[in-house]
């Protein structure tokens, strides 16, 4: 992916990947140190990024708001994600650029990633500097990182046959979605359930434990509505095996 665009991790940016021009200059609003000496770079807004975000129904936060969110993101990485090496290394290896987006209200979260942009994530950050805000950001970071991870995996081992049109009701979007989107949702929320289970068992505060247990219950209810997807003709043989292992692990 990087060779095609003449990029390396050091020169990668969302703007350069979108434009296909390695010479397109980008500015970092801030950088956040993450596991293994890597950095999560908060990229400054540009006309191209603003146009892309508008086309995808996203409103980019101002550079000042992005700078404010830095502390919450750093806390989410350090306190919630990095204690679990599988999660910390995934974010460190796959989330290179982060864009802060605005949500409709402070109690509503927005996160987004695009399979066509392999190492960039878009997340909202609550204005309140509260423990629950840090937990919500941690979920958003893992949510989008797992989408990026599964996209890379699918380029090597397809899990869904995208040739036929197959739509399935999504308990997350509350509307019919393509089978590949359902597969992604099941994977992402299986990983999140694993994360919240670990946190619920190691929680030092009632805030963490209550939040984790509530998310586990919500995820279990949503995933239960999709158990029959394991037998969907839209899945490849690898996809059926992959999904079966997810369901076994969630028991």
N, C-alpha and C positions, 0 to 999 in steps of 0.2 A: 504493500500500500504506500509506504513512504518512498520507495524507489520510483514508483510511477510518477509521484509528484515532486521528485528531486528534493525530498525533505528528510531531516533527521529529527530526533527528539529535541535537540537544541534549537532547530530552526522551525519546528512545527508551530503553527497557530491555526485557530479556526479560520481566520481571514485568509491565510495563505492556502489552506486546503480548499476552501470554497472557491477562491479565485483561480486556483491552479497555477499561481504565480509565486515562486519562492522568493521573488524580489519584493513582494508587497510588504512594506514595513508595518509592524504592529507595535503597540505600546502596552506594557503591563501596568495595570493599576496597582497591583500588589502581588506578592508571592507568599505562599504558605508552605512551610517546610513539612514534608510528610515522610513516611517510612523509607528507609534505605537511601537517605540522602537526596531523594527526588523532591521536586517542588510542584505544587498545584498552582498554576499561574492564573490570576484573574485578569482577563484580557480587556483592554479598553474598548469602548464602543467606537464604531466606524460606520460610515454610510452604508457599506456593504452588509455589515452585521445587523444594523438597524433594519435594512430592507429585508434581509433573510428572516429576522425575527417576526416582523410584521406579517410576512407571507405565511408563517407557521403559527400565527395567533399568540405570539409572545411579545411582552413589553419589557425591554431591557431596562434595568435599574440604572440610575445615574452613577457616575464614577464615585461620587460621595457616598451613596447608599452601598455600593459594592465595598468600599473601604470600611464602612461600618459593619458590614456582614462578616468581614474577615475574622474577627474575634470569635464569632459563633461557629464559623466553619472550622477554625483551628481547634476549638474546644471539642467539636463533634469528632474530629479526627483523633485527637489525642486521648480524650476521655472515654469515647464510646467505641470507636472502630479499631484503633491500633492495638488494644489489648488482645484482639483476636487476629493472629497472624494471617489467617486465610483472607480475612476481610481487608486488613491493612495492606497486605502485599498486592491485592487486586486493585485497590484504589491507586496505590503508588505506581503500578505498572501500566494502568489503563486510563486514568483520569489525568490528563495533562493540562487541559485548559478548562476553566470554569467561568460561566457567565451567570450573573445574578439577574433574575427576572422578578417582576412585580406580580403579586397575587391580588385577587379581587378584594380580599380582606385579610387581616392579620391572622385569622384562624383557619385560613385556607392555604394549602400547599400546592405549588406548581413545580413539576420537574419534567425535563425533556431531554432526549438524545435522538440523534439521527443516524441510522445505519450508514449513511453516506459520509459521515464525519466521524472517523473511528476513535478519536481520543479527546472528545469535547463533551462536556455536560452543561446543562442549564438547570439551575435550581433557584427556588425562592428562599428567602430568609426572613423569618418573623422579626418585627421591629423590637419586640420585648426581649430583653436580656434575661431569659428565664431558663431553668433547667429543661423544661419541656420543649423549649425552642431548640435547644441543642440536640435533644433526642430526635425531634422532627427533621432537622437538617441532616443528622446522621442517616436516617432512613432514606432521605432524598439522594444523598451521595451514593449509598449502596445500591439503591434502586437503579439509578442510571448507569452506574459502573457495571452492574450485572447485565444490563441490556447490551452494553458495549462488548462485554465478555462473550455472551452467547452469540452475538453477531459474528465475531471472529471465529468462534467454534463452528458455526454453521457454514462458514466459507470452506471449511475442510470436511465437514460431515453434515450434509443436509438432514434435518429432522422432520421437515414438512414438505410435502409435494405441493409446490405453489402453482403447478400447471392448471389443475382444475380450480374453479371458484368454489370455495367452501367457507361459509360464514357461520359463526357460532356465537351465541349470546354471551357477552362478557359481563360478569358481575361487577367488574371495576368500572367499565365505561357505561354499563347499563344500556347497551345496545349491541347489535350484532357486529362482530369484528372478524377479520380474516383469521384462518386457523393459525398462521404463523404468529400473529399478535397474541393469541390465546396461549400458545406455547411459551412465548416470552413472559407473559404474565405469570404463568404457573412457575416458571423457573425463578423469576425475580422474587416472587412472594414466598417461595420455598426457602430461598436463602435468607430473606428477611425474617421468616418464622424461626429459622435456626438462630439467627442473631438475637432476636428478642427472647428466645428460650434461654440462651446463655446468660443474657443480662438479667432475666428474672431470677435465675438461680444464684447469681453473684451480686445482686443489687445491694448497695449499702444504704439506700434511702427508699422510703415508701414511694416517692415520686417515680423513680426508675422502675420499681417493681410493678406499680399500678399501671404505668404506661405500657410496659412490656406485656403484661398479662392481658391488657385490653387489646393490644395489637394482635396478639396470638389468637384470641377469640375471634376477632374480626377476620383475620386471614383464614382461619379454619372454616368459618362459615362460607366465605367466598370460594375457597378451593373445593369444598364439598359439593358445590353446585356443578363442578366440572369433572367429577370422577369418571364419567362415561367417555370423556374425551380421549382416554387411553385407547379406546377401541375405534377411533375415528379413521376412516379410510384415507383421510388427508395426511396421516402420518407415514413416514418411511419406516422400515423395520428398525432402523437405528432410533428413530423418534419414539416408537412404541416402547423400546427397551429403556430409553432415556427417561421417558415419562413414568414408566413403571417404577424405576428406581427412585424418582422424586416422591411418588406416592408412598412407597415402602418406607422411605426415610422420614416421612412426616407423621407416621403412626406413633 
